[in-house]
Amino acid sequence: MATLLFRIGRFAFARRGLVASAWLVLLAVLAGVLLTLGAAPTSSVTIPGTESQRALEALAKEFPQASGASGTVVVRAPQGQTVVAPASKPVLDGIVARAAKVPGVVAALSPLQTKAISQDGRYGLVTVQFAKTADELTADQRSAYEALGTAAPAGWSVAAGGEPLLATPEIGSTEGIGVLVALVVLVLTFGSLVAAGMTMVNALVGVGVGMVGLLIVGHAAVLSSVTPVLALMLGLAVGIDYSLFITSRYRHNLALGLDRQEAVGRAVGTAGTAVVFAGLTVFIALAGLSVVGIPFLTAMGLAAAGTVLVAVLVAVTLLPALLGFAGDRVLSRPQRQAEREGGSGANLDEQVGNRGFAWGRFTVRHRVPVLLAGIVVLGAVALPAADMRLALPDDGTAPASSSKRAAYDLVAEGFGAGFNGRLVMVVHGATPQQVQQATAGAAKAGTGLRDVLAVAPGQTSADGRTTLLAVIPRSGPTADATFDLVRDLRTALAQTSSATGAEISVTGVTAVGVDVSDKLAAALPVYLLVVVGLGFVLLMLMFRSLLVPLKATLGFLLTIGAAFGATVAIFQWGWLRSVVGLDTAGPLVSFLPILLIGILFGLAMDYEVFLVSRMREDFVHGETSREAVVSGVGHGARVVVAAALIMMSVFAGFVLVEDPIIKSMGFALALGVAVDAFVVRLSLVPAAMSFLGDRAWWLPRWLDRAMPNVDIEGESLRPSSVAGSPAPAEVPPAR
């Protein structure tokens, strides 16, 4: 591996014009294809095979006139008036008329027609039916629908809500802030604008190719609205980090006196090997989401894994070419000055990084307090995770200034919280008579449950074989009581279905949320076994050790526990929610835990590889285990700190997005990276490695003989080992 990457690095450096042009041409071609095809469509969350999804598919077949997006415009009359008063009719007619003129609307019904009026008569619901589904609505159609609430008569409150406002999260200037912070970190790390700018350009080219390619794939595969956001988030973070790692090793090689082409080859051969394995770990963790068996999660995982793969390819090919263009300007001014004066930049480089060596010696000397403090603190932070609640988010957690939040609050105020999470019972049978009998039984079963407020009269299909019944819960859509109601209702309806022979299903947003949570909970153990198992094998192959992968996995458990605990405390309990710009706390989105585990496992192994690969390298090259630990932290701390700050900056940029799902994902990832890099990898890992000593690298002989040698420490890159490579006469081992 090291020899192959060494040759790739030297080739890219020597043919830098060709390599750089090839990547730019690829980016231009992909961009041209995307411009020709236009924006890719996105879809909402679907869970094939679940009861709620089967019911939705049946509705689309039996009631095609209602298969499009359905919106609700909430109307509240002024204090002391009602919507049923004769004086209110012109106001309602005007609102209904404006709703009917929204592009794409096929029908708008007044509450006077549907009887959707609150008990006190002050609130009414205007039902708006679109021809297309929410995923197919354009931005102009959404805006026109949302604007219905801006023309309310004096004293009246009008707000549009429902499916038509399920828009794709917008990505804009807030993420740019994270990139700017990352650029500042690079400048401070390298002391060179050229090195920082080149690293950033390299990462941006990679994320550009990955994102444009993903959006093109979106025309052939179904992607959820969150998928491009996740891919962008990870592509930026790992792209910058991988380039930073290789560039840092290249600068160090130059400081040792190697010529540029040899320095690039060795940087790509050693640091590049670590990048490839780190990228493979992230790739496995993300692609492993496929084992869950949920299409939208599979698409998210594969899309993000694809952008990570592109980031690795760009780091080991385009980056050496850009380093060739940069010349000595990749070094800081003091390093260039030392080189001109005939001194070695290696001493200067170690002086700059002496804080890393000091920290390494501190963690080794005080390993017991460091281990105890780290485990106790992270354990305490993880405690709120025991109270984690999962659901699909409703409009009750939307920004307070949004139209859908205003509609949600008005519905809850006038009709009760349960009206925002109405359930639908779908009764389907072979004959109309069978359906009538089953419908009566379903209505009776529903009204007999404790948390049911009412069961609304059913709507029957033209052939009489399908009937819909609306169930109004007393509790809100994400309340535990409503989740229990879904399960109790399905149990009660199973008896009615068995007695009548008809098929009875329960669907609705809350029912879908229950199905998502149950399926994810069942898939999580399998996912953990596959991803952590493959990651363990990869690390064992890389470090030729059993204890190092075990230690890395245990450290990850501390990271994920702390990330879950802090996210629950802020986004579910509401602690310090104003700090992250969250208006209302609520349950975490159902797929966040499994997604967070996959992403953070990959990123945690990145830092493990960056640090421990240097320890392994120095140990193999003759240092004692204690010296190797201190040296690994000393040489790697600066890069890991910079990489972590960059990832945190990119992820934190997404915390500024209004969408609560993206906000919670950005926060959890940023915090997880901070905990893993600064507490686990830079503190607990060196302390644990000093405990293990030489035993850290123990491997049974039979297993050692059976495994291939991937040469992460770059032993094959010794001057006599690389055929045809013009190495200096006396080249000290890379440090």
N, C-alpha and C positions, 0 to 999 in steps of 0.2 A: 504493500500500500504506500509506504513512505517513498519508495523508489519511483513508483508510477507518478505520484503527485509531484515529486521533485522534478521529473522530466516535463510534466505538464507546466509547472511554474516557469522553468527555464524557456520552454517553447513560447509560452504566452509573452514572456518578457522580450524575447528576441523578435517575435512577430507581433509586437504590440499593436501596430497599425491594423493588421489583418484581424486580430482578435477583437479589438475595440469596434472596428467597423462592422464585424459580423453581428455583435450584440445590438448595435444601434440599428442596423438594417432589420434585424428580427423584430425589434420593438416597433419600428416604423411600419413594417408589414402588418403586424398584429393590430396596430392602431388603425391602419387603413381598413382592415377587414371589419373591425368593430364599428367604425364610422359608417361603413356600408350596411351592416346589419341593423344598427341602431341599438337602443337599450334592451338588455335582456329582461324577459319577464321574471317575476318572483312569485312564490306561492306562500300561503300560510301554513301553519303547522298541521300536518295530517298524520294519523297513526293507523295505517292499514291493519285490518284484522280485528280491531277493537269494536265493541258494541256501538259506541258513539259514532265511529266512522261509518260503520255499515248503515246506521240509521240516516246519516247525512246523505250517503249515496242513494238510499231509497227515496229520500225526499226529492233529490234532484231528478230522479226518474219519474216519480208519481206526481210531483208538483213542479213541472218545468217552469211554470209561470213565476214561481217563487225561488228559483235556483240562483238568481242574482243576489247581489248584496242588498241587505235590508237595513235601512237606517231609521232612527227614531228622533224626531224633533220634539223636544219637550217645551211646553208652553205653560207659563204661570201668569194668571191674571193678577192685576193690582190688588192690594189689600182691601178686603171688603167686597170684592167682585168675584164672579164665577165665569168659567168659560161657557156655561150653558145659558147664560143670560142673553136675551135678544140683542143687547148692545154689543156683545162680544162676537156675534156672528161675523160682521164685516172684518174684524181683526183676524179671526181664524181663517176665513176665506182668503184673505190676502196672503197669509203665511202658506196656506196650502197651494195657492196659485204660484207663488214664487218657488216653492219646492218642486212643483210639477215642471217648471221651466228649466230646472238644473239639467245640463246636458247628460244624457244617459238614463234619466229617470223615466220609467214607464207608467208609474202610478203614484199618486200621493193622496192619502185618505185622511179626512178630518176626524178628530176624536168624536164629533157628533155622529159620524157614520159608524165607527167601530166601537163606540161606547167606552173608549179608553179614557175614562175620566175618574179622577180621584173622588173619594167619598165626600170631601167637603166641596167638591165642584170647582176648586180653584186651579187644578192642574189638568192638563190634557196631553195626549200623545198623538202626534201626527206621524203616521206610518208612511215611509218613503221606500219604494221598491225600484231598484236599478235593474237594467237588463243584463249587465255583466257582473261577474263576481268582484269582490273587493280587490283581488290581485290584479284584475284587468283594468281597473279604473285609472284614468290619467290624473296627473297632478292638477290639471285645470278643473276636472270634474270634482275632485276632493275639495279644492279651494272654493269652488262655487257652492258646494253643499255646506261647507263649514261657515261660509259667509251668511247663511240664513239667519244666524243669531245676531248679526250686526245691525239689522234693520228693524229691531223691535220697537213697537210704538211706546210712547211715554208710559212708564209704570209697569209695562209688561216685561217679562223675562222669557227669552227664547234661546235655546241652545240645541245644536245638532250633535248627535252622537251615534254610536253603533258601528257596524262593519265598514262603511265607506271611509272611515278615518283610520283604518288599519294600514297606515302608510309605511314605506320603507324609511328607516332611520336616515336622517341627513348627515353626511360627513362633510365637514368644511373647515372653517378657520380654527376651531377648537383643537383639532388634531394637528394643525400646523404649529400650534404653540408647543406641543410635545416634541415635534421635529426640531424646532428652534432651540429648545432646551438641550436636546441631544447634541446639536451642533456645538453649543457652548461647552458641553462636557468634553467633546472631542478636542476642541481647541485647547482647553485646560490640560487634558491628558497628554496630548502630543506636543504642545507648545509650538505648533506650526499650523497656520491657516491652510497651507497646501495639503498637509496630511489629513487634517480634519475634513476639508472640502472634498478631497478625493475619496475618502472613506464614505462620506455621505452620498456623493454622486454614485458610487458603486452600488450602495444599498438601494438608492432610488431607481436605478436602472433595473435592478433585480425585482423590486416590488412592482415596477411598471410592467415588466414582461409578465410577471405572475398574475397581476390583477387584470390586465387586458386579456390575457389568455383565459382567465376564469370567466370573465364577462362574455367572451365568445362561446365558451362551453355552455353558458347559461341558456343559449338558444337551442341546445340539443338536450340538455338535462334540466330537471326542475330544481331550482335553488330557492331556499327561503330568503326572506329579506335581510336576515342577520348574517347570512353566509359571507357576502363580500366584505362586511365590516370586520368579521373575525379574521378573514384572510389578510386584509390590509393591516390590521393590528399586529398580527404575528409576523407578516412579511417584513414590515418596517423594523420591528424589534430585533429579530434574529439576523436580518440582513446587515444592520449596522454592527451588531455584536460580532458576527463572524468576520467581517472586514476588519474590525478593530483588533481582533485577536491576531490575525495574520500580519497586519501592518505593524503591530507592536513587535512581533518576532523579527520581522524584516529590519526594522530600525535597530534592534539589538544586534543582529548579525552584521550590519554595516558598522556599528560601533566596535565590533570585534576585529574589524579590518578586512572582512570578506569583500570581494568585488561584487558589484550590484547583481549580476546575473546569478552568481553563486548564492548570494544572500537571499534572493527571491526563491531560488530553488529549494534552499534549506528551510525557509519560512513556510513554504507551501507543503514541503515534505513532512515537517514536524507539526507545526501549528495547524496546517491544513488537514493532517490526519485526524487531529483532535476535532476539528470543525466537522469533518465528514462523519465521524462517529457521533458527535453531539447532534448533528442534523438527522442522522439515522434514528437516534433515540426519540427526537421530537416527531419525526415522520411516523415511527411505529405507534407512538402514543396517540397521534391524531388519526391515522388510518385505522387504528384499532377500534375507533368508534363504530366501524362497520359491523362489528360483532353484536352490537346492541339490537340490530334489526329494525331500526326506525329510520325511514328514508331521509328525513330532513337532517338528522344527526349524522348519518353517513355522508351526505353531501357536504355538510359543514366540515367534517373531519378531513375528507379527501381534498376539498378545496384548500383548506389551510395547509395540509401536508404538501400539496403541490407548490404553494408559494414558498414553503420552507426548502423544498428540493431545489427550486430555482435559485434561492438565496445561496445555497451551498455551491451550486454550479458557478454562479457569478463570482463567489468569493475565491474559488480556486482557479478561475480562468481570466475573467475580466480584471480582477484586482491586480494580478501580476503585470498585466499590460499597462494599467494606469500607474503603477509604481515605476514602470520604465519611463513613462512620460514625465513623472514628477522629478526624477533625478535626486540630487542631494537636498532639494527643498523639502523632502519628506522629513528631514531631521529638524530638530529645533535649532534656534540660533546658537545657543551655547555649545551644542554638539558639533555644529559646523565650524565654530570657532576653534574648538579643541582639535578637530581634524586638521584644520589649516595650520595649527601650531605644532603639528606632528605628534600630538598626544593621542591617547586612546579614549574614545567616547564610552568605552565600557565602564570605566571607573565612574565617570560622570553619571551614567545611566543607573549604576548601583547606588550612588549617592542620592539621586532623585528618588529612588525606590526604597531608601533605607527605612522608611516608616513601615513598609510591608514586612521587612526582615525583623524589625523591632516587635511588630505585632505577632509574627510567627514565633519568636522566642518567648513572648509573654504567654501565649496560649499553651505552649509546650511546658513552660515552667509552672504555670498555674492551671494545669489541666483539670484537676478535680473541681475547684470553684467554677471554672468556666463551664464544665459539663453540667454541674448541678444548677447553676444560675440559668443557663440556656433552657434546660429541660423544664424547670419549674415555671419560668416566665411564659414559655410557649404553651405549656399545659394550662396555665391560668387563662391565657388569651383564648384557648380552644374551648373553654367551658360552655359558652353560649351555643356552640354547635349542637349540643344535646337537645336544644329546643327548636331546631330548624324545622320550618314548615315550608312545603313546596306546593306551588299551584301555577297555573297559567295566569299571568297578570291581567287584571281588568282595568277599566277606565278609572277606577277609584284611586289608582296610584299614578295616574297621568299628571303632568304639570298643572298646577292650580290655575294657570292662565289659559289653558287649552279649552277648546269648545267641548271636547268629549268629556273632560272632567266636570265642566259646568253642567252638562246634560246628566251625567251620572249622579251628581249631588242633588239636582232638581228632582230626578226620579225617586231617589231614596227619601227625599224630604216629603214628597207628595204621595207616594205610593208604598213606600217601605223598601228596605235594602234588598229584599228578595226579588223585586221586580227587575233589578239589574242583572240577575242571574237566572232567568226563567229556564226551567227544564222542559224538554219536549218528549212526550211519550208517543212513539210511532207504532200503531197497531196495524198489522198486515195479515190478511187471511186469504183463503181460497175463494170464499163467497162473501157477499155483503152481509148475509145473516150471521155468519161466523164472526165477522168484524164487529157487527153491532153487539153481539153477546160479549165479545172480548173487551170492547170499549167500555161497556157498562161495568164489567168486572175491574178494569184498570182504573176507572174513575173512583170506584168504591175503595180499591186498595190504596190509591193515592191519598184520598181525603182522610183515611184512617191513620195516617202517620203523623207523628207529633209535630214535626217541623214544617208541615205543609200548611200554607195560608189558604190556598184555594186551588181547585182544578178547573180550568176554564173550559167551556164547551168546545167540542172538537170540530175540525174541518175535515171533510171527507172528499176523497178523489172522485173523479167523474165516474169511474167504474164501481165505486163503492167498496173497493177491496183494501183501501188504506185510509186510516183516520189519524189525525193529529190531536193530541191533548196537551195543553200547556199547564205545567205545574209551577205554581208560585211559591217558592220557599219563604219562610219567615226571615231567614238569615241572608247575609250578603253572599256574593259568588265565591269568595275565597275563605269563608268561615268554616271552621271544623264541622260545625253542625250541618252545613250544607253538603259537605263531603260525605258525612255519615248518612245524610238523607239519600244521596245517590245510591249508595250501597244498599241501604234498607229498602229503597223503592225497587231496585232490581231484584232483590230477594222476594219481595211481595209479589211482583209481577211474574216471576218465574212460576209461581203456583197458579196464577190466572192463566198463563200461557199453556201450562200443562193441562189444565182443566178444559180449556176451549180449543186447543190445537192451533191457535193463532200465534203469530210471532210478534212479540212486544219488546221494543227496544227503548232505551232512554238516551237522549243526546242533549246537546246544548253546551255552552262554553264550560260550565262547571263539570259536566259529565266528561267532556274531553280532557279537562284538567286531571280528573281522577284517573282516567285511563292512561294518560301520559305518565303520571307519577307512579302508578302501579307497574307499568311495563318497564320503566327505567329502574325501579327498585329491584325488579326481578333480574334485569340485565347487568346490574352493577357488579355483582360478584364475578360473573364470567368475564366482564371487561377488565376488572382488576387482575384477574389471573392471567389473562392473555398479555396485557400490556406490561405489567410489572414483571411477569415471567420472561418475556422477550427482552425487556430492558435489562434484566439481571444477566441473562445469557450474553447480551451484547457487551455489557461492562466486564463480565468475567473474561470474555474473549479479548477485550481491549487491554485489561490490566493484568491478566493471567493471575487472578486471585479470586478466592471465595469470600473473604471477609470484607474486602473493599466494596463489592456490590451490595453485600448485606448491610453494611454501614450506610451506604448511600440511600438504600431503600428505607431504612429506619429513620434517617434524617428527613426524607420526603414526607413520612407520616406526620412528623412534627410540623412541617411546613403547611401541609394541607389542613391539619387541624386548626392551626392558628388563623389561616386564611378564612376557613369556614366560620370560626368563632367571631372574628371581627366583622365579617360581612353580615352575619345574623344580628349582631349587636346594633349595627348602624341601619341596615336596610329593613330588618324585620322588627326589631325592638324600637328603632327610632333614635338611638343614642347619637348625638352629634350629627344628626342628619342634615342640618343646615350647612355643615362644613362641606358636604359633597353636593349641595344644591338639591336635596331630595325634599319634596313637599310633603309626601305622605308615606309612612312606612307600611309594609305589608309582607306577605309571604315571598320567598325567593322563587324565581322562575324555575319550573320543574327540571329543566335540563342543565341548569347551572352546575350542580355538583359533579355530574359525570363529565361535563365539558371542562370544568376547572381541574379535575383530577388529571385528565388527559393532557391538557396544555401545561400545567405546572409540573407534572412528572417529566415531561420532555425538557422544559426549561431548567428544572432543578438538576437534571443530569448534565446539561450544558456546563454549568458551573463546576459540577463534580469533575467532569472531564478536563476543563480548563486548568483546575488546580492540581488534581491528582495525577494528571498526565505528566506535569512537570516534576512532581515528586518521584514518579516512576522513572522518568528519564534520568534524573540525577542519581537515584539509587542504583540503577543499572550501570551508570557511568562511574561508580566507585564511592559515592558518599555513603555515610552511615544513615540508618533510618531516621535518626533525629535530625541530622544535617539536611537530609532530603526533604523532611517536612518543613523545616524553617526556610529552606531554599525555595521550595514550591510555593509557600505563602508569600515569601519575599518577592519573587519574580512575578507571581500571578495576582497578588492582591490589587495592584494598581489597575490591571486590566479587568479583573472581576468587578471591582468597585465601579469603574467607568461603565462597563457593560451593564451592570445592574441599574445604575443611575439612568442610563439611556433607555433601558426597557421600562423602568418605572415612569420616565417622562412620556414615552409613547403611550403606555397604557393609561396613565393619568390624564392624558389629553382626552380620552374617551369618557372620563368621568364628567367632563363638562357638557357632554351631549345630553339633551333633555330626556331622551328615551330611557326609562328606568331599567330596562333589560341591559342595554349597552352600558349604562352607568354602573350597574352592579358588577358586570363582567370586568370593566376597566378597573374598578376599585379592587376587586378580589385578586386580579392578576398583578396589579401594581404592588399591593401589600404582600402577596405571596412571593413575588420576586425579591422584595426587600427583606423579608424574613429569611428566605432561603439563602440569599447571597451573604448577608451581613451576620446573621445569627448562626445558621446551620453550616454553610460551607466555609466561611472565613473564621468561625470560632469553634463550633463543635467538631468539625471534621479534623482540623489539625490536632485538637486535644485528644480525640479518639485515636488518630493515627499514631500519636506519640505513645499511647498506652499499648497499642498493638506491636509497635516496633517492627522487627523483621518478619514477625508472623503475619503482618498485613499482606505480604506478598506470597503467602503459602498457597500451594496448589498441589493436589495429589499427583504423583509422577505419571500415573497412567492417563490422567486427564490432560496433563501438560503435553504429553506426547501425542494425544489424540487431536488437540486443538491446533489450527493453523496459526502461524506467527504473523501478526499484522504489523509488528515493528512500530508501535506508536512512539517509542523513545528515539527513533531515527538512527538506530545502530548501523543500518545499511547505508547511511549517508556519511559515514566516515570517509575521509579522503581516498582510501584505498578500495572502498567498497563500491563506488559509483563509477562504472566504466565510462571513460570519456569525459569526466567532469573536471574542469580545470580548477582544482582546489589549491589553496595556498600551501606552502611547505609545512607550516606548523599551525594548524587551526585548533584552538582550544575547543572543548565541547561546549555546545550552546547552553547558555545559562539564562 
